[in-house]
Amino acid sequence: METIQAFSTESIQMLIDLGATLIIAACPMISALMVECCIGPFDVPVFNMVEPAIETAVRVSTHQRIGILGVQCDFEKRAYEQRILKLNPDAEIHSINSPLLESIVSEGWSGRPEAAMITKKCLHYLKVRQIDTLILTRNHHRILKKTIQRKIGKFVKLVEPWEVIAGYVGARLIEHKKIDSTPGKSGSRRFFVTDRVSQIELSAGIFYDRRIKLEKIPI
Protein backbone atom coordinates (compact mmCIF):
# COMPACT_ATOMS: atom_id res chain seq x y z
CA MET A 1 0.00 0.00 0.00
CA GLU A 2 2.94 2.35 0.65
CA THR A 3 3.87 2.20 -3.04
CA ILE A 4 0.33 3.14 -4.09
CA GLN A 5 0.34 6.00 -1.58
CA ALA A 6 3.63 7.33 -2.93
CA PHE A 7 2.61 7.15 -6.59
CA SER A 8 -0.83 8.62 -5.83
CA THR A 9 0.67 11.59 -4.03
CA GLU A 10 3.22 12.18 -6.79
CA SER A 11 0.57 11.93 -9.51
CA ILE A 12 -1.78 14.40 -7.83
CA GLN A 13 1.06 16.82 -7.11
CA MET A 14 2.17 16.58 -10.74
CA LEU A 15 -1.30 17.66 -11.90
CA ILE A 16 -1.21 20.57 -9.46
CA ASP A 17 2.22 21.59 -10.79
CA LEU A 18 0.74 21.52 -14.32
CA GLY A 19 -1.88 24.03 -13.24
CA ALA A 20 -4.84 21.93 -12.12
CA THR A 21 -7.10 23.82 -9.70
CA LEU A 22 -9.47 20.92 -9.01
CA ILE A 23 -8.78 17.19 -9.21
CA ILE A 24 -11.02 14.12 -9.27
CA ALA A 25 -9.34 10.92 -8.10
CA ALA A 26 -11.00 8.65 -10.66
CA CYS A 27 -9.00 5.59 -9.57
CA PRO A 28 -10.99 3.60 -6.97
CA MET A 29 -7.87 2.71 -4.99
CA ILE A 30 -6.72 6.32 -4.75
CA SER A 31 -10.24 7.36 -3.75
CA ALA A 32 -10.23 4.72 -1.02
CA LEU A 33 -6.86 5.96 0.23
CA MET A 34 -8.27 9.47 0.44
CA VAL A 35 -11.27 8.25 2.43
CA GLU A 36 -8.91 6.42 4.78
CA CYS A 37 -6.87 9.64 5.15
CA CYS A 38 -3.75 7.91 3.82
CA ILE A 39 -2.94 10.64 1.26
CA GLY A 40 -3.34 14.41 1.26
CA PRO A 41 -4.26 17.07 2.03
CA PHE A 42 -3.33 19.10 -1.05
CA ASP A 43 -3.33 22.77 -1.99
CA VAL A 44 -6.35 22.36 -4.31
CA PRO A 45 -9.69 20.54 -3.85
CA VAL A 46 -9.33 16.81 -4.60
CA PHE A 47 -12.59 14.85 -4.84
CA ASN A 48 -12.80 11.10 -4.35
CA MET A 49 -15.27 8.74 -6.05
CA VAL A 50 -16.19 6.73 -2.97
CA GLU A 51 -18.17 9.06 -0.74
CA PRO A 52 -20.57 10.55 -3.35
CA ALA A 53 -21.32 7.02 -4.64
CA ILE A 54 -22.00 5.75 -1.12
CA GLU A 55 -24.29 8.67 -0.31
CA THR A 56 -26.25 7.99 -3.49
CA ALA A 57 -26.47 4.23 -2.87
CA VAL A 58 -27.79 4.64 0.66
CA ARG A 59 -30.29 7.26 -0.53
CA VAL A 60 -31.75 5.23 -3.42
CA SER A 61 -31.62 1.74 -1.85
CA THR A 62 -35.12 0.55 -0.98
CA HIS A 63 -34.22 -2.18 1.50
CA GLN A 64 -30.59 -1.19 2.24
CA ARG A 65 -29.22 -4.38 0.68
CA ILE A 66 -26.22 -2.92 -1.10
CA GLY A 67 -23.73 -4.69 -3.35
CA ILE A 68 -20.27 -3.43 -4.29
CA LEU A 69 -18.77 -4.70 -7.53
CA GLY A 70 -15.03 -4.58 -8.16
CA VAL A 71 -13.33 -4.00 -4.80
CA GLN A 72 -9.76 -5.28 -5.16
CA CYS A 73 -8.20 -5.10 -1.72
CA ASP A 74 -9.03 -4.95 1.98
CA PHE A 75 -8.52 -1.21 2.51
CA GLU A 76 -10.74 -0.44 -0.49
CA LYS A 77 -13.46 -2.77 0.78
CA ARG A 78 -13.17 -1.22 4.24
CA ALA A 79 -13.50 2.31 2.86
CA TYR A 80 -16.84 1.47 1.25
CA GLU A 81 -18.28 -0.65 4.02
CA GLN A 82 -17.38 1.65 6.92
CA ARG A 83 -18.86 4.70 5.18
CA ILE A 84 -22.08 2.87 4.30
CA LEU A 85 -22.51 1.66 7.88
CA LYS A 86 -21.81 5.16 9.15
CA LEU A 87 -24.78 6.44 7.14
CA ASN A 88 -26.95 3.43 7.95
CA PRO A 89 -25.77 0.95 10.62
CA ASP A 90 -28.51 -1.48 9.57
CA ALA A 91 -27.38 -1.74 5.94
CA GLU A 92 -26.53 -5.19 4.58
CA ILE A 93 -23.41 -5.07 2.42
CA HIS A 94 -22.02 -7.64 0.00
CA SER A 95 -18.87 -7.00 -2.06
CA ILE A 96 -16.91 -8.95 -4.68
CA ASN A 97 -13.91 -8.45 -6.92
CA SER A 98 -14.41 -8.65 -10.69
CA PRO A 99 -11.06 -8.95 -12.51
CA LEU A 100 -12.59 -10.92 -15.38
CA LEU A 101 -14.98 -8.08 -16.22
CA GLU A 102 -12.09 -5.65 -16.47
CA SER A 103 -10.18 -8.06 -18.70
CA ILE A 104 -13.20 -8.42 -21.00
CA VAL A 105 -13.32 -4.67 -21.56
CA SER A 106 -9.55 -4.19 -21.85
CA GLU A 107 -9.36 -6.89 -24.52
CA GLY A 108 -12.27 -5.40 -26.47
CA TRP A 109 -14.55 -8.38 -25.83
CA SER A 110 -17.49 -6.52 -24.29
CA GLY A 111 -19.73 -7.18 -27.30
CA ARG A 112 -19.04 -10.92 -27.50
CA PRO A 113 -21.43 -13.63 -26.25
CA GLU A 114 -18.79 -14.76 -23.76
CA ALA A 115 -19.03 -11.38 -22.01
CA ALA A 116 -22.66 -12.00 -21.04
CA MET A 117 -21.88 -15.47 -19.70
CA ILE A 118 -18.90 -14.30 -17.65
CA THR A 119 -20.85 -11.32 -16.31
CA LYS A 120 -23.66 -13.62 -15.18
CA LYS A 121 -21.15 -15.88 -13.41
CA CYS A 122 -19.43 -12.93 -11.69
CA LEU A 123 -22.72 -11.48 -10.45
CA HIS A 124 -24.17 -14.76 -9.14
CA TYR A 125 -22.93 -14.21 -5.58
CA LEU A 126 -24.61 -10.80 -5.41
CA LYS A 127 -27.79 -11.85 -7.16
CA VAL A 128 -28.59 -14.74 -4.80
CA ARG A 129 -28.24 -12.34 -1.88
CA GLN A 130 -31.05 -10.25 -3.35
CA ILE A 131 -29.32 -6.90 -3.31
CA ASP A 132 -31.46 -3.97 -4.45
CA THR A 133 -28.62 -1.53 -5.20
CA LEU A 134 -25.22 -2.14 -6.81
CA ILE A 135 -22.24 0.23 -6.78
CA LEU A 136 -20.04 -0.19 -9.87
CA THR A 137 -16.57 0.78 -8.66
CA ARG A 138 -14.49 0.26 -11.82
CA ASN A 139 -14.54 2.48 -14.90
CA HIS A 140 -14.57 -0.69 -17.00
CA HIS A 141 -18.04 -1.45 -15.67
CA ARG A 142 -19.43 1.49 -17.64
CA ILE A 143 -18.81 -0.37 -20.89
CA LEU A 144 -20.67 -3.41 -19.53
CA LYS A 145 -23.48 -1.47 -17.85
CA LYS A 146 -26.32 -2.85 -20.00
CA THR A 147 -25.06 -6.41 -19.59
CA ILE A 148 -24.63 -5.97 -15.83
CA GLN A 149 -28.15 -4.56 -15.50
CA ARG A 150 -29.61 -7.43 -17.50
CA LYS A 151 -27.81 -10.10 -15.49
CA ILE A 152 -28.27 -8.64 -11.98
CA GLY A 153 -31.95 -7.87 -12.61
CA LYS A 154 -33.89 -4.88 -13.92
CA PHE A 155 -35.11 -3.86 -10.47
CA VAL A 156 -31.60 -3.49 -9.03
CA LYS A 157 -30.47 0.14 -9.02
CA LEU A 158 -27.00 0.72 -10.45
CA VAL A 159 -24.90 3.48 -8.91
CA GLU A 160 -22.23 4.76 -11.31
CA PRO A 161 -19.59 6.80 -9.45
CA TRP A 162 -18.44 8.57 -12.63
CA GLU A 163 -21.98 9.88 -13.20
CA VAL A 164 -22.45 10.82 -9.56
CA ILE A 165 -19.14 12.66 -9.23
CA ALA A 166 -19.71 14.59 -12.47
CA GLY A 167 -22.98 15.99 -11.16
CA TYR A 168 -21.56 16.46 -7.66
CA VAL A 169 -18.55 18.49 -8.79
CA GLY A 170 -20.35 20.29 -11.60
CA ALA A 171 -23.04 21.60 -9.27
CA ARG A 172 -20.44 22.95 -6.87
CA LEU A 173 -18.42 24.62 -9.61
CA ILE A 174 -21.51 26.37 -10.92
CA GLU A 175 -22.59 27.28 -7.39
CA HIS A 176 -19.25 28.93 -6.69
CA LYS A 177 -19.13 30.47 -10.19
CA LYS A 178 -15.98 28.58 -11.11
CA ILE A 179 -17.29 27.56 -14.54
CA ASP A 180 -19.57 29.06 -17.16
CA SER A 181 -22.80 27.03 -17.41
CA THR A 182 -23.76 28.62 -20.75
CA PRO A 183 -24.77 25.88 -23.28
CA GLY A 184 -22.18 25.29 -25.97
CA LYS A 185 -19.15 26.12 -23.86
CA SER A 186 -16.33 23.59 -24.01
CA GLY A 187 -12.82 23.07 -22.73
CA SER A 188 -9.79 21.03 -23.73
CA ARG A 189 -8.47 17.64 -22.69
CA ARG A 190 -4.97 16.24 -22.21
CA PHE A 191 -4.21 12.63 -21.32
CA PHE A 192 -1.08 11.72 -19.38
CA VAL A 193 0.39 8.26 -18.82
CA THR A 194 3.53 7.14 -17.01
CA ASP A 195 4.20 4.37 -19.52
CA ARG A 196 2.87 4.55 -23.06
CA VAL A 197 2.12 0.92 -23.74
CA SER A 198 -0.15 -0.37 -26.48
CA GLN A 199 -2.67 -1.78 -23.97
CA ILE A 200 -3.31 1.70 -22.52
CA GLU A 201 -3.90 3.11 -25.98
CA LEU A 202 -6.30 0.27 -26.75
CA SER A 203 -8.23 0.80 -23.53
CA ALA A 204 -8.41 4.57 -24.10
CA GLY A 205 -9.83 3.99 -27.55
CA ILE A 206 -12.50 1.68 -26.14
CA PHE A 207 -13.62 4.20 -23.53
CA TYR A 208 -13.68 7.23 -25.84
CA ASP A 209 -14.60 5.42 -29.06
CA ARG A 210 -11.78 7.18 -30.90
CA ARG A 211 -8.02 7.34 -30.91
CA ILE A 212 -6.62 9.25 -27.94
CA LYS A 213 -3.33 11.14 -27.91
CA LEU A 214 -1.37 10.10 -24.83
CA GLU A 215 1.44 12.17 -23.31
CA LYS A 216 4.10 10.21 -21.47
CA ILE A 217 5.49 11.80 -18.32
CA PRO A 218 7.91 10.49 -15.69
CA ILE A 219 6.89 10.02 -12.06
Secondary structure, DSSP 8 states (H G I E B T S, - for coil): -HHHHHHHHHHHHHHHHTT-SSEEE-SHHHHHHHHTT-S---SS-EEESHHHHHHHHHHH-SS-EEEEE---SHHHHHHHHHHHHHH-TT-EEEEE--HHHHHHHHTT-TTSHHHHHHHHHHHHHHHHTT-SEEEE-STHHHHTHHHHHHHH-TTSEEE-HHHHHHHHHHHHHHHTT-S---TT------EEESS--HHHHHHHHHHHTS---EEE---
